[in-house]
Amino acid sequence: QVHIEESGGGLVQAGGSLRLSCAASGRPFNFYTMGWFRQAPGREREFVASITRTTGGIYYGDSVKGRFTITRDNPKNEVFLQMNSLKPEDTAVYYCAAGIFTTTPSQSTLWGQGTQVTVSS
């Protein structure tokens, strides 16, 4: 069994910051890539950021470049997303993902249940 859980979401005013955390446990636990996706009502799922385990490769979606920073603690299988200069359009449910991918998930990608981020105007 593999369990992935996100935390850190909440309500923040535009221009503010939030830090999301994701922890993965169980088998498999050495995930090649961990990252974040988001989905807002009426919108398709959007890639946010990802980071690989061994190479340190980091990828960001165009809409968050320069504002969000992803980091990873490999021994703990944890990944973090520091979100700065938040905009109302960042409002979405943010999902942590783990698997073998860079920016596009596959059918084998594992998902957390999501954490709500709401940015007010």
For each residue, the residues with C-beta under 8 A, 3 or more apart:
1: 26 27
2: 24 25 26 27 28 29 98 110
3: 24 25 26
4: 22 23 24 25 96 97 98 110 111 112
5: 22 23 96 112 113
6: 9 20 21 22 94 95 96 112 113 114 115
7: 20 21 22 115
8: 18 19 20 21 81 115
9: 6 18 20 94 115 116 117 118
10: 18 116 117 118
11: 118 119 120
12: 16 17 18 86 117 118 119 120
13: 16 119 120
14: 86 87 88 119 120 121
15: 85 86
16: 12 13 86 119
17: 12 82 83 84 85 86
18: 8 9 10 12 83 86 117
19: 8 80 81 82 83
20: 6 7 8 9 36 80 81 83 94 96 115 117
21: 6 7 8 78 79 80
22: 4 5 6 7 34 36 78 79 80 81 96 112
23: 4 5 76 77 78
24: 2 3 4 29 31 34 77 78 96 98 110
25: 2 3 4 29 77
26: 1 2 3 29
27: 1 2
28: 2 31
29: 2 24 25 26 77
30: 53 77
31: 24 28 34 53 77 98 99 110
32: 52 53 54 99 100
33: 50 51 52 53 97 98 99 100 101 102
34: 22 24 31 50 51 53 72 77 79 96 97 98
35: 47 48 49 50 51 59 70 79 96 97 98 101
36: 20 22 48 49 50 70 79 81 94 95 96 97
37: 45 46 47 48 94 95 97 105
38: 45 46 48 90 92 93 94 95 117
39: 43 44 45 46 92 93 95
40: 43 91 92 93
41:
42:
43: 39 40 46 92
44: 39
45: 37 38 39 95
46: 37 38 39 43 61 63 92
47: 35 37 50 59 61 103 104
48: 35 36 37 38 60 61 64 68 81 94
49: 35 36 58 59 60 61 64 68 69 70 81
50: 33 34 35 36 47 58 59 70 97 101 102 103
51: 33 34 35 56 57 58 59 70 71 72 79
52: 32 33 55 56 57 58 102
53: 30 31 32 33 34 72 74
54: 32
55: 52
56: 51 52
57: 51 52 102
58: 49 50 51 52 70
59: 35 47 49 50 51 102 103
60: 48 49 64 65 68 70
61: 46 47 48 49 64 65 103
62: 65
63: 46 89
64: 48 49 60 61 67 68 83 90
65: 60 61 62 68
66:
67: 64 83 84 85 86
68: 48 49 60 64 65 81 82 83 84
69: 49 81 82 84
70: 35 36 49 50 51 58 60 79 80 81 82
71: 51 79 80 82
72: 34 51 53 78 79 80
73: 76 77 78 79 80
74: 53 77
75:
76: 23 73
77: 23 24 25 29 30 31 34 73 74 98
78: 21 22 23 24 72 73
79: 21 22 34 35 36 51 70 71 72 73 96
80: 19 20 21 22 70 71 72 73
81: 8 19 20 22 36 48 49 68 69 70 94
82: 17 19 68 69 70 71
83: 17 18 19 20 64 67 68 86 90 117
84: 17 67 68 69
85: 15 17 67
86: 12 14 15 16 17 18 67 83 90 117 119
87: 14 90 119
88: 14 91 119 120 121
89: 63 119
90: 38 64 83 86 87 117 119
91: 40 88 117 118 119
92: 38 39 40 43 46 117
93: 38 39 40 114 115 116 117
94: 6 9 20 36 37 38 48 81 114 115 116 117
95: 6 36 37 38 39 45 111 112 113 114
96: 4 5 6 20 22 24 34 35 36 79 111 112
97: 4 33 34 35 36 37 50 101 105 109 110 111 112
98: 2 4 24 31 33 34 35 77 109 110
99: 31 32 33 105 106 108 109 110
100: 32 33 106 108 109
101: 33 35 50 97 104 105 106 109
102: 33 50 52 57 59
103: 47 50 59 61
104: 47 101
105: 37 97 99 101 109
106: 99 100 101 109
107:
108: 99 100
109: 97 98 99 100 101 105 106
110: 2 4 24 31 97 98 99
111: 4 95 96 97
112: 4 5 6 22 95 96 97 115
113: 5 6 95
114: 6 93 94 95
115: 6 7 8 9 20 93 94 112
116: 9 10 93 94
117: 9 10 12 18 20 38 83 86 90 91 92 93 94
118: 9 10 11 12 91
119: 11 12 13 14 16 86 87 88 89 90 91
120: 11 12 13 14 88
121: 14 88
